[in-house]
Amino acid sequence: MAVPKKRTSKQRQRKRRTHYKADAVAVHSCARCGDPKQPHRVCPACGYYRNEAVLKVELD
């Protein structure tokens, strides 16, 4: 059975893991109001999803 002879240093371990990155969050503009929102989610500004009112949004 193969067993490492030396302990892997923190630096070597971190160098190996530099490629494990989180992807950037996708952002699209709302078709109704134009505000930025995540795709396939209710727009936080107008409360619409696929041209249907889903949330009641109070205007300040």
Stockholm file with secondary structure:
# STOCKHOLM 1.0

chainA/1-60         MAVPKKRTSKQRQRKRRTHYKADAVAVHSCARCGDPKQPHRVCPACGYYRNEAVLKVELD
#=GR chainA/1-60 SS CCCCSSCCCHHHHHHHGGGCCCCCCCCEECTTTCCEECTTSCCTTTCEETTEECSCCCCC
#=GC SS_cons        CCCCSSCCCHHHHHHHGGGCCCCCCCCEECTTTCCEECTTSCCTTTCEETTEECSCCCCC
//
